[in-house]
Amino acid sequence: MTEKVATVPLTLVSSEPMPLNSAINMDNYVMVDYGEAINAQHLREFSAAPPPKHMMSQPRIALNFILDAGGSAYLPRQMTFEHIASQRLHLIESAPVYSRDVYAAYLAKSQKVEIIEQVLNLFPHIKF
């Protein structure tokens, strides 16, 4: 069985406050691989931007990179709250927001299906 658990918004953040064009064109822009659909959408919307110099497969690695070296990246909103509040990161408000759905996959005939369903009920298709 597969059930949608949540939708996670991906927002563009930067180590410095700046306009959208500057955040996408900066040398330390990090492209995080969120899958083909989001990558294609990003490419369409920023087709005039130079190719990113940094590609990473994990948002946590990208977050650590831009906190240490400066830069910008699309990151899950819940991962950036505290850094935005402390002004270590800045939200690029004019940037498009992407979203990534999170699913739980499990065997319908699992011996633990009752426990799994109880846990899934804790996440009634919420948005983070």
C-alpha positions as CSV (number, residue, x, y, z in Angstrom):
1,M,0.0,0.0,0.0
2,T,1.1,3.6,-0.6
3,E,-0.4,6.6,1.2
4,K,0.4,10.2,0.9
5,V,1.6,11.5,4.3
6,A,2.5,15.2,3.6
7,T,3.3,17.9,1.1
8,V,6.6,19.6,1.8
9,P,7.1,23.1,0.3
10,L,10.5,23.8,-1.2
11,T,11.5,27.5,-0.9
12,L,14.5,29.4,-2.2
13,V,16.7,30.7,0.6
14,S,20.0,32.5,0.5
15,S,22.8,33.3,3.0
16,E,22.4,37.0,2.1
17,P,19.2,39.0,1.3
18,M,19.0,39.5,-2.4
19,P,16.6,39.6,-5.4
20,L,15.6,36.4,-7.2
21,N,17.9,36.9,-10.2
22,S,21.0,37.3,-8.0
23,A,20.1,34.2,-5.9
24,I,19.8,31.9,-8.9
25,N,22.9,33.4,-10.7
26,M,25.3,33.5,-7.8
27,D,28.4,31.3,-7.9
28,N,27.3,29.3,-4.9
29,Y,23.8,28.4,-6.1
30,V,23.2,24.8,-5.2
31,M,20.8,22.7,-7.3
32,V,19.3,20.0,-5.1
33,D,18.0,16.9,-7.0
34,Y,14.4,16.6,-6.0
35,G,13.5,14.4,-8.9
36,E,12.7,14.7,-12.6
37,A,9.4,16.7,-12.2
38,I,10.8,19.4,-10.0
39,N,14.1,19.6,-11.9
40,A,12.3,20.0,-15.2
41,Q,10.0,22.7,-13.7
42,H,13.1,24.5,-12.3
43,L,14.8,24.3,-15.7
44,R,11.8,25.8,-17.5
45,E,11.4,28.7,-15.0
46,F,15.1,29.5,-14.9
47,S,16.1,28.7,-18.4
48,A,18.1,32.0,-18.8
49,A,20.2,31.3,-15.7
50,P,23.7,29.8,-16.0
51,P,24.0,26.1,-15.1
52,P,24.5,25.7,-11.3
53,K,28.1,25.0,-10.3
54,H,27.0,22.8,-7.4
55,M,24.7,19.8,-7.6
56,M,23.7,17.9,-4.4
57,S,21.5,15.0,-3.8
58,Q,20.5,15.8,-0.2
59,P,18.9,19.0,1.1
60,R,20.7,18.6,4.4
61,I,24.1,18.7,2.7
62,A,23.0,21.7,0.6
63,L,21.9,23.5,3.8
64,N,25.2,22.8,5.6
65,F,27.1,24.0,2.5
66,I,25.3,27.3,2.2
67,L,25.5,27.9,5.9
68,D,29.3,27.4,5.8
69,A,30.3,28.8,2.4
70,G,27.4,31.1,1.6
71,G,25.0,30.6,-1.3
72,S,21.4,29.8,-2.1
73,A,19.3,26.7,-2.7
74,Y,15.8,25.4,-2.8
75,L,15.2,23.7,0.6
76,P,12.3,22.2,2.5
77,R,10.6,25.0,4.4
78,Q,10.7,23.2,7.8
79,M,14.4,22.7,7.4
80,T,15.0,26.5,7.2
81,F,12.7,28.1,9.8
82,E,15.3,28.5,12.6
83,H,17.9,29.8,10.2
84,I,15.6,32.4,8.8
85,A,14.5,33.4,12.3
86,S,18.2,33.9,13.3
87,Q,18.9,35.6,9.9
88,R,21.5,33.1,8.9
89,L,19.3,32.5,5.9
90,H,16.9,34.8,4.0
91,L,13.8,33.7,2.2
92,I,13.7,34.9,-1.5
93,E,10.0,35.8,-1.4
94,S,9.6,36.4,-5.2
95,A,10.9,32.9,-6.1
96,P,8.4,30.2,-7.1
97,V,7.7,27.6,-4.5
98,Y,7.9,24.0,-5.4
99,S,6.4,21.1,-3.5
100,R,7.3,17.5,-2.9
101,D,4.9,14.9,-1.7
102,V,5.9,12.4,0.9
103,Y,4.5,8.9,0.9
104,A,4.5,5.9,3.2
105,A,4.8,2.5,1.5
106,Y,4.1,-0.7,3.3
107,L,2.9,-4.2,2.6
108,A,-0.9,-4.5,3.0
109,K,-0.5,-8.0,4.5
110,S,2.2,-6.9,7.0
111,Q,1.8,-8.2,10.6
112,K,2.3,-4.6,11.7
113,V,-0.3,-3.0,9.4
114,E,-2.4,-1.9,12.4
115,I,0.5,-0.1,14.0
116,I,1.5,1.4,10.7
117,E,-2.1,2.7,10.2
118,Q,-2.1,4.2,13.7
119,V,1.1,6.1,12.9
120,L,-0.2,7.3,9.5
121,N,-3.3,8.7,11.3
122,L,-0.9,11.1,13.1
123,F,-0.3,12.7,9.7
124,P,-3.7,13.4,8.2
125,H,-2.3,14.7,4.8
126,I,-0.9,17.8,6.4
127,K,1.2,20.4,4.7
128,F,4.4,21.4,6.5
